[in-house]
């Protein structure tokens, strides 16, 4: 285990050094690569060590990376949602990332994240350990409270990043498009 920690720390140092080289070289931090990633989005998706990821995000933001460079909602915040990294999400939200967005498939980030949370936490069948009541399912707020409650009760990962999105104004599809719901 000690060797793994040393390897993780070494990789984290390399990742952060790479970010610093990109910044020092004057690279356009908001330009997309051939893979359609900005350096900020790439760092969030590709740096595995959460502490190194956070340091890289802070360094890129301090150097001028934009938090919402893409109108399609697939930017850095969505990358942090994919990583389920509430700490990085908070930094991005503190820098005015828009939580109330739809990604390129027209689905609100909150809806995508909630589905992903259940899939990652409870398996592909998303079988919850308890049945929600009608009150639990009444609104997204009561649903998230239910998910949090059962996560605590059953020793599962809490939906902290979902609550963070919601607290920053993220809405569901039905809330964004009541005429279609």
C-alpha positions as CSV (number, residue, x, y, z in Angstrom):
1,X,0.0,0.0,0.0
2,X,2.9,2.4,0.8
3,X,4.2,1.9,-2.7
4,X,0.9,2.7,-4.2
5,X,0.7,6.0,-2.3
6,X,4.2,6.9,-3.4
7,X,3.2,6.1,-7.0
8,X,0.0,8.2,-6.7
9,X,2.0,11.1,-5.2
10,X,4.6,10.9,-8.0
11,X,1.9,10.8,-10.7
12,X,0.2,13.8,-9.0
13,X,3.4,15.8,-9.0
14,X,3.9,15.0,-12.7
15,X,0.3,16.0,-13.5
16,X,0.7,19.3,-11.7
17,X,4.1,20.0,-13.3
18,X,2.5,19.4,-16.8
19,X,-0.2,21.9,-16.0
20,X,2.3,24.4,-14.9
21,X,4.3,23.9,-18.1
22,X,1.2,24.5,-20.2
23,X,0.5,27.7,-18.3
24,X,4.1,28.9,-18.5
25,X,4.3,28.2,-22.2
26,X,1.4,30.7,-22.7
27,X,-0.9,28.1,-24.2
28,X,-4.4,29.3,-24.8
29,X,-6.2,27.8,-21.8
30,X,-9.6,28.1,-23.5
31,X,-8.7,26.5,-26.8
32,X,-10.1,23.0,-27.4
33,X,-7.8,20.2,-28.4
34,X,-8.6,17.8,-31.2
35,X,-10.5,15.8,-28.6
36,X,-12.6,18.8,-27.8
37,X,-11.1,19.3,-24.4
38,X,-9.8,22.6,-22.9
39,X,-6.9,22.1,-20.5
40,X,-9.2,22.7,-17.6
41,X,-11.7,20.0,-18.7
42,X,-8.8,17.6,-19.6
43,X,-7.2,18.1,-16.1
44,X,-10.5,17.3,-14.4
45,X,-11.1,14.2,-16.4
46,X,-7.5,12.9,-16.6
47,X,-5.9,13.6,-13.3
48,X,-6.9,10.7,-11.1
49,X,-5.5,12.0,-7.7
50,X,-8.2,14.3,-6.3
51,X,-5.7,16.5,-4.5
52,X,-3.6,17.0,-7.6
53,X,-6.8,17.5,-9.7
54,X,-7.8,20.3,-7.3
55,X,-4.4,21.9,-7.4
56,X,-4.4,21.8,-11.2
57,X,-7.9,23.3,-11.4
58,X,-6.9,26.1,-9.1
59,X,-3.7,26.8,-11.1
60,X,-5.6,26.8,-14.4
61,X,-8.3,29.1,-13.1
62,X,-5.7,31.4,-11.7
63,X,-4.0,31.5,-15.0
64,X,-7.2,32.5,-16.8
65,X,-9.0,29.3,-17.8
66,X,-12.7,29.9,-18.3
67,X,-15.2,27.9,-16.3
68,X,-17.9,27.9,-19.0
69,X,-16.1,28.0,-22.3
70,X,-18.6,25.8,-24.0
71,X,-22.2,26.7,-24.6
72,X,-23.2,23.0,-24.9
73,X,-22.8,22.3,-21.1
74,X,-20.0,19.8,-21.6
75,X,-17.4,22.0,-20.0
76,X,-15.4,21.7,-16.8
77,X,-18.4,21.5,-14.4
78,X,-19.8,18.6,-16.3
79,X,-16.4,16.9,-16.2
80,X,-16.3,17.4,-12.4
81,X,-19.8,15.9,-12.2
82,X,-18.6,12.9,-14.2
83,X,-15.8,12.5,-11.6
84,X,-18.3,13.0,-8.8
85,X,-15.8,15.5,-7.4
86,X,-17.7,17.9,-5.2
87,X,-14.6,19.8,-4.1
88,X,-13.6,20.7,-7.7
89,X,-17.3,21.4,-8.5
90,X,-17.4,23.9,-5.6
91,X,-14.3,25.7,-6.9
92,X,-15.8,25.9,-10.4
93,X,-19.1,27.1,-8.9
94,X,-17.3,29.7,-6.8
95,X,-15.8,30.9,-10.1
96,X,-19.3,31.3,-11.5
97,X,-19.7,28.0,-13.5
98,X,-23.4,27.6,-14.5
99,X,-25.0,24.7,-12.7
100,X,-28.3,25.1,-14.5
101,X,-27.2,23.8,-17.9
102,X,-28.1,21.1,-20.3
103,X,-25.3,19.0,-21.8
104,X,-25.0,18.5,-25.6
105,X,-27.7,15.8,-25.6
106,X,-30.3,18.2,-24.2
107,X,-30.4,16.6,-20.8
108,X,-29.9,18.9,-17.7
109,X,-26.7,18.2,-15.9
110,X,-28.6,17.5,-12.7
111,X,-30.7,14.8,-14.3
112,X,-27.7,13.2,-15.8
113,X,-25.8,13.3,-12.5
114,X,-28.7,11.9,-10.5
115,X,-29.0,8.9,-12.9
116,X,-25.2,8.4,-12.8
117,X,-25.2,8.6,-9.0
118,X,-27.8,5.9,-8.7
119,X,-26.0,3.7,-11.3
120,X,-22.6,4.1,-9.7
121,X,-23.9,3.8,-6.1
122,X,-26.5,1.0,-6.5
123,X,-25.3,-0.8,-9.6
124,X,-26.6,-0.9,-13.1
125,X,-30.1,-2.0,-12.0
126,X,-30.2,1.0,-9.6
127,X,-32.1,-1.1,-7.1
128,X,-32.4,1.1,-4.1
129,X,-32.3,-0.5,-0.6
130,X,-35.6,1.2,0.3
131,X,-38.7,2.2,-1.6
132,X,-39.3,5.9,-1.7
133,X,-42.6,7.2,-0.5
134,X,-44.8,9.5,-2.6
135,X,-43.5,12.4,-0.5
136,X,-39.9,11.3,-1.2
137,X,-40.5,11.4,-4.9
138,X,-42.6,14.5,-5.0
139,X,-39.8,17.0,-6.0
140,X,-36.2,16.9,-6.8
141,X,-35.4,18.3,-3.4
142,X,-37.3,15.6,-1.5
143,X,-35.8,13.0,-3.8
144,X,-32.3,14.2,-3.1
145,X,-33.0,14.2,0.6
146,X,-34.3,10.6,0.3
147,X,-31.1,9.6,-1.6
148,X,-29.0,11.2,1.1
149,X,-30.9,9.6,3.9
150,X,-30.7,6.1,2.5
151,X,-27.0,6.6,1.6
152,X,-26.2,7.4,5.2
153,X,-28.4,4.6,6.6
154,X,-26.9,1.9,4.3
155,X,-23.3,3.1,4.2
156,X,-23.3,4.3,0.6
157,X,-21.7,7.3,-0.9
158,X,-23.7,10.4,-0.2
159,X,-25.0,12.5,-3.1
160,X,-23.1,15.5,-2.0
161,X,-22.3,16.7,-5.5
162,X,-26.0,16.4,-6.5
163,X,-27.0,18.6,-3.5
164,X,-24.2,21.0,-4.5
165,X,-25.6,21.3,-8.0
166,X,-29.1,21.8,-6.7
167,X,-28.0,24.4,-4.1
168,X,-26.4,26.3,-7.0
169,X,-29.6,26.5,-9.0
170,X,-29.5,23.3,-11.1
171,X,-32.9,22.3,-12.4
172,X,-34.4,19.1,-13.8
173,X,-35.7,18.8,-17.3
174,X,-39.3,19.1,-16.1
175,X,-38.4,22.3,-14.2
176,X,-36.5,23.7,-17.3
177,X,-39.3,22.8,-19.7
178,X,-42.6,22.6,-17.9
179,X,-44.5,22.9,-21.2
180,X,-42.9,19.5,-22.2
181,X,-43.2,17.7,-18.9
